[in-house]
Amino acid sequence: MGERRAQKLEENGNRETKRRKLEGSEKPVPKKGRIIKGNSLTVTPGQPYSGLSTFGSNFLDKFEAAVCPITTHPLLDSVTFIDTPGILSGEKQRIARSYDFADACRWFANRADLVLLLFDAHKLDISDEFREVMDALRPHSDKVRCVLNKADQVSAEELVRVFGSLMWSMGKILGSPEVVRVYTGSYWEGSLIHDQFRCMFDADESLLINELKDLPNTATSRRINELVRRVRKVKVHVCLLSYLRGQMPLFFGKKTAQETLVNSLPEVFRKIRTMYSLSEGDFPNVKVFASKLRYCDFRTFPTVNRQHLKNLDDIIQCHVPHLLTTLGENVHEEQQVLHHFAKEDKKK
C-alpha cells in the first residue's frame, strides 16, 4: 500500500515537473517573425504603445512584442495578446520592479477589450500586489473574466471550495454584486490527474475560445460603448469643476474655502447630481478625486457652458444613434467573418 502511494506521488511529481517546464519555456518566434523592444514600440508608427513612455525605461526595457507576419490561426490576425509577468507576493520583490505594476496594468485595461485573470486551483492566493491590480480593474469589471487553471490537480470537493472562495473574493475586491465569469480547466497538453470534471473543462475551454473569437466582431460596439461612457464622465467632470470654482470667494479665504470643499466632496457630489440630473455611477471615486484636487487651484477651473453640455448630450442622443444605424449596414460583412471562423472549426 505504501509503495503504491509513493509511486502515485512520484507520478504526480513528474507531471508537475513537466507542467512547469511547459509553462516556463518561452515559445520561439517564427523565423519570419521578429521581436520589437519596448523603447522602439513607443515610437513605431501604427502601434498604440506611445503612452507607455510615461512608465520610463525600467518598464520599457522589460516590455517587448513578438510580431508574426504569418499566423497559424485567423484569430491572431485580429487579436493582440498582452501577457503580464507573474504577480509577486513579497514587498522586496515588488520594489525590485522599479515601476508601478498596477498602474501599468491599468493602462492596458483601459484599452483592452477583455481581461483574463489566471489563478491556480491548487494554490489560490491573492497577494497584495494582485489585489492592487484588481482594484485598478474595478472600472472595467465588465471586461474581467477569471480562468481557474490546473483544476485537475485538486479533488472534486476541493475544487468546489476553491471555486466558491474565488467567486467570493472577486465580488469583494471588485466591489460588484454581479458574478464574474469563471472558466475552469487545465490548460496544458498533458493528461488530467483528476478527470471527474472533464466534460466541464472541455465546455469551458470551448466557451473561452468562442469569446476570444467573437472579440473582432464586437470591437466596434465596444468602442461606441466606451465613447458614450467617456462622454458621460466628461459631462460630470465639467459640472464638478464649474461648481467648485463658483464656490470660491472673490478676495480672502480662498485656501480655507478650497480645503472645506475638498473635505465635503460627498455632499458636493449629491448637489451636482440633483442640479444636473446626473447618474451616480458616472461620478469619480471620492478619495481619488479629492487627492487630485488638493494640488489644484480652483480659480483656474472653467465655468460651465450650457451649449457645451448640450453638445455632449447631442453626441449621445443624436450622433451615436446615427453612427449605429450606419454601422448596421455592415452586418453582412460581420456575418462573413463568423462564417469564416465556422469553416475553420469544421476543418479541425
matplotlib code that plots the C-alpha trace (Angstrom):
import matplotlib.pyplot as plt

x = [0.0, 2.8, 4.7, 1.6, 1.1, 4.8, 4.6, 1.5, 3.2, 6.2, 4.0, 2.2, 5.5, 6.7, 3.6, 4.0, 7.7, 6.7, 3.9, 6.3, 8.7, 5.9, 4.7, 8.2, 9.6, 9.3, 7.7, 10.2, 9.0, 8.7, 11.7, 9.9, 8.7, 10.7, 11.0, 10.5, 11.8, 9.7, 11.6, 11.2, 7.5, 6.7, 7.9, 6.8, 4.1, 0.8, 1.4, -0.7, 2.0, 3.4, 1.6, 3.8, 6.8, 5.4, 6.5, 10.1, 13.0, 12.7, 9.4, 10.2, 13.4, 11.2, 8.4, 8.6, 6.4, 6.6, 5.4, 4.5, 3.5, 2.3, -0.1, -1.3, -4.9, -7.1, -8.0, -4.4, -4.8, -7.3, -6.4, -3.3, -2.5, -0.7, 0.9, 1.9, 4.6, 3.6, 2.2, 4.7, 3.8, 6.9, 7.4, 11.0, 10.3, 7.6, 10.1, 12.6, 10.3, 11.2, 8.0, 4.3, 3.0, -0.7, -0.6, 0.8, -2.0, -4.5, -3.1, -3.6, -7.0, -8.3, -7.5, -8.2, -11.4, -11.0, -9.0, -8.2, -7.1, -5.4, -5.5, -4.0, -6.6, -4.1, -2.7, -5.3, -3.6, -4.4, -1.3, -1.2, 0.1, -2.6, -5.2, -3.8, -4.1, -7.8, -8.5, -7.2, -9.7, -12.8, -13.9, -13.6, -15.3, -17.4, -14.2, -12.9, -13.0, -11.3, -9.5, -9.1, -6.2, -4.7, -8.2, -7.3, -4.8, -7.4, -10.2, -13.9, -14.5, -11.5, -12.5, -15.9, -14.4, -11.8, -14.4, -16.6, -13.7, -12.6, -16.1, -16.4, -13.0, -13.7, -17.0, -15.5, -12.4, -14.1, -17.0, -19.6, -22.7, -22.6, -20.9, -17.6, -17.5, -15.0, -13.6, -12.4, -9.9, -6.4, -4.8, -1.9, -1.4, -0.8, -3.3, -5.7, -4.8, -8.5, -10.8, -14.2, -15.0, -13.5, -16.8, -17.0, -13.3, -13.9, -17.1, -15.4, -12.4, -14.8, -16.7, -13.4, -12.2, -15.5, -15.4, -11.9, -13.1, -16.0, -13.8, -13.1, -16.9, -17.9, -15.0, -17.0, -19.9, -17.4, -15.7, -19.1, -19.9, -16.6, -17.3, -20.7, -19.2, -16.5, -18.9, -21.0, -17.9, -16.7, -20.1, -19.9, -16.3, -17.2, -20.1, -18.0, -15.2, -17.6, -19.4, -16.1, -15.0, -18.3, -17.9, -14.6, -14.7, -13.6, -10.9, -10.0, -10.2, -9.6, -7.3, -9.8, -12.7, -10.9, -10.0, -13.6, -14.9, -12.4, -13.4, -17.1, -16.9, -19.6, -22.1, -20.9, -21.4, -25.0, -25.7, -24.3, -26.4, -29.5, -28.7, -27.9, -29.8, -26.7, -26.2, -24.3, -22.4, -20.8, -19.1, -15.4, -14.1, -14.4, -11.0, -9.1, -10.8, -10.1, -6.4, -6.1, -8.0, -5.6, -2.9, -5.2, -6.2, -10.0, -9.9, -8.4, -11.3, -13.5, -17.1, -19.9, -21.2, -24.7, -24.0, -21.1, -23.4, -25.9, -23.3, -22.3, -26.0, -26.3, -23.4, -25.3, -28.8, -28.2, -24.7, -24.3, -27.7, -26.9, -23.5, -25.1, -27.5, -24.7, -22.7, -25.8, -25.4, -22.2, -23.8, -23.3, -19.5, -19.5, -21.6, -18.9, -16.3, -18.3, -18.9, -15.1, -14.4, -17.1, -15.5, -12.1, -13.6, -15.2, -11.8, -10.3]
y = [0.0, 2.4, 1.5, 2.3, 5.6, 6.5, 5.6, 7.7, 10.7, 10.2, 10.2, 13.3, 15.0, 14.1, 15.5, 18.7, 19.0, 18.5, 21.1, 23.6, 23.1, 23.6, 26.7, 28.1, 27.6, 30.5, 29.7, 30.7, 33.4, 32.0, 32.5, 35.1, 37.0, 39.5, 40.9, 44.6, 46.1, 48.4, 51.7, 51.1, 50.2, 53.6, 55.3, 52.8, 54.2, 52.3, 50.9, 52.1, 52.0, 55.6, 56.2, 53.6, 56.0, 57.6, 54.5, 55.1, 52.9, 50.5, 49.3, 49.6, 47.5, 44.6, 45.2, 43.7, 42.5, 39.4, 40.3, 37.4, 38.2, 34.6, 33.3, 29.8, 30.8, 33.6, 34.8, 36.0, 38.3, 40.5, 40.0, 41.1, 39.2, 41.1, 38.7, 40.2, 38.9, 36.9, 38.7, 38.9, 38.5, 39.8, 43.6, 43.3, 41.7, 44.3, 47.2, 45.5, 46.0, 49.7, 50.7, 50.9, 47.5, 48.2, 51.5, 49.7, 47.1, 50.0, 51.5, 48.2, 47.6, 51.0, 49.9, 46.2, 44.5, 41.6, 41.0, 37.4, 36.8, 33.5, 31.5, 28.2, 25.9, 24.2, 27.4, 30.1, 33.1, 36.7, 38.7, 42.4, 43.3, 41.2, 43.0, 46.3, 45.2, 44.1, 47.4, 49.1, 46.9, 48.0, 50.5, 47.7, 44.9, 44.1, 43.2, 40.9, 37.1, 34.6, 31.5, 28.8, 26.8, 23.4, 22.4, 18.8, 18.8, 19.0, 16.7, 17.4, 18.6, 20.9, 22.3, 23.2, 25.0, 26.8, 27.9, 29.3, 31.1, 32.6, 33.9, 35.4, 37.1, 38.6, 40.0, 41.6, 43.1, 44.3, 45.7, 44.5, 42.4, 40.9, 37.5, 37.3, 34.6, 31.9, 29.4, 26.2, 23.8, 22.5, 24.3, 22.1, 19.2, 16.5, 14.1, 15.1, 14.0, 14.1, 13.9, 13.9, 17.3, 16.6, 17.5, 20.8, 21.5, 20.9, 23.0, 25.9, 25.8, 26.0, 28.9, 30.8, 30.2, 31.3, 34.5, 35.3, 34.6, 37.0, 39.9, 41.2, 41.0, 43.1, 45.6, 48.4, 48.2, 48.2, 51.3, 53.0, 51.9, 53.3, 56.6, 57.0, 56.2, 58.8, 61.5, 60.9, 61.2, 64.3, 66.0, 65.1, 66.4, 69.7, 70.2, 69.4, 71.8, 74.6, 74.2, 74.2, 77.4, 79.0, 78.3, 80.2, 83.7, 86.7, 88.0, 86.5, 83.0, 81.1, 78.5, 77.7, 77.6, 75.1, 72.9, 72.9, 71.9, 69.0, 67.7, 67.9, 66.2, 63.6, 66.5, 68.3, 65.2, 64.9, 68.6, 68.2, 65.0, 66.9, 70.1, 68.4, 65.1, 63.0, 59.4, 58.4, 55.7, 58.4, 60.2, 59.5, 57.9, 60.4, 59.6, 59.6, 62.8, 64.5, 63.6, 65.2, 68.4, 69.2, 70.1, 72.3, 76.0, 76.0, 79.6, 78.2, 75.8, 76.7, 77.7, 75.5, 76.4, 75.3, 75.0, 72.6, 70.5, 70.4, 69.3, 66.4, 65.4, 65.6, 63.2, 60.5, 61.3, 62.1, 61.3, 57.9, 56.5, 57.7, 56.0, 52.8, 53.0, 53.5, 50.6, 48.4, 48.4, 46.4, 43.4, 41.3, 41.7, 40.6, 37.6, 36.6, 36.8, 34.5, 32.1, 32.0, 31.0, 28.3, 26.8, 26.8, 24.9, 22.3, 21.7, 20.8]
z = [0.0, 0.9, -2.3, -4.4, -2.6, -3.1, -6.8, -7.3, -5.6, -7.8, -10.9, -9.8, -9.1, -12.6, -14.2, -12.2, -13.3, -16.9, -16.5, -15.1, -17.9, -20.4, -18.7, -18.0, -21.5, -23.9, -27.3, -30.0, -32.5, -36.1, -38.3, -40.3, -37.2, -35.2, -31.7, -31.1, -27.9, -25.7, -26.4, -30.2, -29.8, -28.3, -31.5, -34.1, -36.4, -36.3, -32.9, -29.9, -27.3, -27.3, -24.0, -22.3, -22.4, -19.2, -17.3, -18.1, -19.3, -16.3, -17.7, -21.4, -21.0, -20.0, -22.5, -25.9, -28.7, -31.0, -34.5, -36.7, -40.3, -40.9, -38.2, -37.5, -36.8, -38.4, -34.9, -34.4, -37.4, -35.5, -31.8, -29.9, -26.7, -23.8, -21.3, -18.0, -15.7, -12.6, -9.6, -6.7, -3.1, -1.2, -0.7, -1.5, -4.9, -5.6, -5.0, -7.3, -10.2, -10.2, -11.9, -10.9, -11.9, -11.0, -12.9, -16.0, -15.8, -15.5, -18.7, -20.7, -19.1, -20.2, -23.8, -23.7, -24.9, -22.5, -19.3, -18.2, -14.6, -14.2, -10.9, -9.9, -8.3, -6.1, -4.7, -4.8, -3.2, -3.8, -2.8, -2.0, -5.4, -7.1, -5.0, -6.2, -9.8, -9.3, -7.6, -10.8, -12.8, -10.9, -13.5, -16.1, -14.2, -17.3, -19.2, -16.5, -16.8, -14.4, -15.6, -12.9, -14.2, -13.1, -11.8, -12.4, -9.6, -6.8, -5.9, -6.6, -3.0, -3.1, -6.5, -5.2, -2.2, -4.4, -6.9, -4.1, -2.5, -5.8, -6.5, -3.0, -3.2, -6.7, -5.7, -2.6, -4.3, -7.4, -5.4, -7.8, -7.0, -10.4, -10.7, -12.6, -15.3, -14.3, -16.8, -15.2, -16.7, -17.1, -20.0, -21.0, -23.3, -20.6, -19.3, -16.5, -12.9, -11.7, -14.6, -12.9, -14.5, -17.9, -19.7, -17.8, -18.6, -22.3, -22.3, -20.5, -22.9, -25.9, -24.3, -23.7, -27.2, -28.6, -26.6, -27.9, -31.5, -31.0, -30.0, -33.5, -34.4, -31.4, -31.3, -33.0, -30.5, -27.6, -29.0, -29.2, -25.7, -24.5, -26.3, -24.6, -21.2, -21.6, -22.8, -19.7, -17.4, -19.2, -18.5, -14.8, -14.7, -16.3, -13.9, -10.9, -11.8, -12.6, -9.3, -7.3, -9.0, -8.3, -4.5, -4.3, -2.6, -4.7, -2.4, 1.0, 2.5, -0.8, 0.7, 3.6, 1.2, -1.1, 1.8, 3.0, -0.4, -0.7, 2.7, 1.8, -1.6, -0.9, -0.3, -3.4, -5.5, -4.2, -5.1, -8.6, -9.2, -8.3, -10.2, -13.5, -13.2, -13.4, -12.6, -9.5, -11.5, -13.7, -10.8, -10.0, -6.8, -4.0, -2.4, -5.7, -6.9, -3.6, -3.7, -7.1, -6.2, -3.3, -5.8, -8.0, -7.9, -8.1, -9.5, -12.7, -13.4, -16.3, -15.8, -17.2, -20.6, -21.3, -25.0, -24.3, -22.1, -24.9, -27.4, -25.1, -24.8, -28.6, -29.0, -27.0, -28.2, -31.9, -33.2, -31.6, -32.8, -36.3, -36.1, -35.0, -37.9, -40.4, -38.9, -39.1, -42.9, -42.5, -40.7, -43.8, -43.5, -39.9, -40.8, -43.4, -40.7, -38.4, -41.3, -41.9, -38.3, -38.5, -41.6, -39.9, -36.9, -39.2, -40.9, -37.4]

ax = plt.figure().add_subplot(projection="3d")
ax.plot(x, y, z, "-o")
ax.set_aspect("equal")
plt.show()
